Amino acid sequence: MPTGNYWTAPAPVIIAITSQRDLDCKLSDKRDYFLFDCGIAVGNLMIQATEMGLIAHPIAGYNPMKIKEILKIPADYVLITLVIVAHPGDPATLSKDHRVVELGERIRKPLVEVMARNQFIAEA
Ligand SMILES: Cc1cc2nc3c(=O)[nH]c(=O)nc-3n(C[C@H](O)[C@H](O)[C@H](O)COP(=O)(O)O)c2cc1C
């Protein structure tokens, strides 16, 4: 793991999410659905983990080629994310910056900034 993802080290389980574009439907206008479907699966996995009192964080900060080699994942598969699964830890083990985020209020953008009605509006 890169040093920024030091917090993953104590996790007992890391799930590698990998797929290949031919394993799902490929439609016009670049609608390759394999990434979308893996996203749905990970979302449900995170909800279930939460239900079970666990924490599940997807991460993108890793060396995909190295992990694909270690896990013997074929070259044409995309290693989309690693999901770090663990029991809640002690915030005192986090860096100061991570502790602030972990213990801070969850801030959501107002709906008006993330949706448009009837026509596409690019994010400002
Ligand atoms: C696609 C994706 C990649 C992410 N990559 C990282 C990462 O490499 N390192 C990291 O600390 N958090 C990463 N995160 C954020 C964590 O998964 C998590 O969302 C964050 O710790 C806040 O979670 P919480 O608000 O549920 O506590 C990533 C999130 C997403 C959706």
The ligand as an SDF file (V2000), in Angstrom:
LIG
                    3D

 31 33  0  0  0  0  0  0  0  0999 V2000
  -13.5210    4.9990   -5.7930 C   0  0  0  0  0  0  0  0  0  0  0  0
  -13.0330    5.3970   -4.4160 C   0  0  0  0  0  0  0  0  0  0  0  0
  -11.6740    5.3460   -4.1440 C   0  0  0  0  0  0  0  0  0  0  0  0
  -11.2020    5.6930   -2.8860 C   0  0  0  0  0  0  0  0  0  0  0  0
   -9.8630    5.5890   -2.6160 N   0  0  0  0  0  0  0  0  0  0  0  0
   -9.3990    5.8740   -1.3820 C   0  0  0  0  0  0  0  0  0  0  0  0
   -8.0260    5.7140   -1.0570 C   0  0  0  0  0  0  0  0  0  0  0  0
   -7.1940    5.2830   -1.8690 O   0  0  0  0  0  0  0  0  0  0  0  0
   -7.6510    6.0310    0.2090 N   0  0  0  0  0  0  0  0  0  0  0  0
   -8.5280    6.5040    1.1670 C   0  0  0  0  0  0  0  0  0  0  0  0
   -8.1150    6.7660    2.2910 O   0  0  0  0  0  0  0  0  0  0  0  0
   -9.8450    6.6340    0.8780 N   0  0  0  0  0  0  0  0  0  0  0  0
  -10.2880    6.3430   -0.3490 C   0  0  0  0  0  0  0  0  0  0  0  0
  -11.6280    6.4840   -0.6380 N   0  0  0  0  0  0  0  0  0  0  0  0
  -12.5390    6.9660    0.4270 C   0  0  0  0  0  0  0  0  0  0  0  0
  -12.9640    5.8660    1.3710 C   0  0  0  0  0  0  0  0  0  0  0  0
  -13.4100    4.6940    0.7500 O   0  0  0  0  0  0  0  0  0  0  0  0
  -14.1560    6.3460    2.2130 C   0  0  0  0  0  0  0  0  0  0  0  0
  -15.1760    6.7400    1.3300 O   0  0  0  0  0  0  0  0  0  0  0  0
  -13.7640    7.4700    3.1020 C   0  0  0  0  0  0  0  0  0  0  0  0
  -12.8260    6.9360    4.0140 O   0  0  0  0  0  0  0  0  0  0  0  0
  -14.9600    8.0910    3.8500 C   0  0  0  0  0  0  0  0  0  0  0  0
  -15.8320    7.1090    4.3060 O   0  0  0  0  0  0  0  0  0  0  0  0
  -17.0180    7.4150    5.3030 P   0  0  0  0  0  0  0  0  0  0  0  0
  -17.5340    8.7720    4.9540 O   0  0  0  0  0  0  0  0  0  0  0  0
  -17.9800    6.3120    5.0240 O   0  0  0  0  0  0  0  0  0  0  0  0
  -16.4390    7.3250    6.6620 O   0  0  0  0  0  0  0  0  0  0  0  0
  -12.1090    6.1310   -1.8930 C   0  0  0  0  0  0  0  0  0  0  0  0
  -13.4790    6.1710   -2.1720 C   0  0  0  0  0  0  0  0  0  0  0  0
  -13.9400    5.8200   -3.4190 C   0  0  0  0  0  0  0  0  0  0  0  0
  -15.4230    5.8570   -3.6900 C   0  0  0  0  0  0  0  0  0  0  0  0
  1  2  1  0
  2  3  1  0
  2 30  2  0
  3  4  2  0
  4  5  1  0
  4 28  1  0
  5  6  2  0
  6  7  1  0
  6 13  1  0
  7  8  2  0
  7  9  1  0
  9 10  1  0
 10 11  2  0
 10 12  1  0
 12 13  2  0
 13 14  1  0
 14 15  1  0
 14 28  1  0
 15 16  1  0
 16 17  1  0
 16 18  1  0
 18 19  1  0
 18 20  1  0
 20 21  1  0
 20 22  1  0
 22 23  1  0
 23 24  1  0
 24 25  2  0
 24 26  1  0
 24 27  1  0
 28 29  2  0
 29 30  1  0
 30 31  1  0
M  END
$$$$
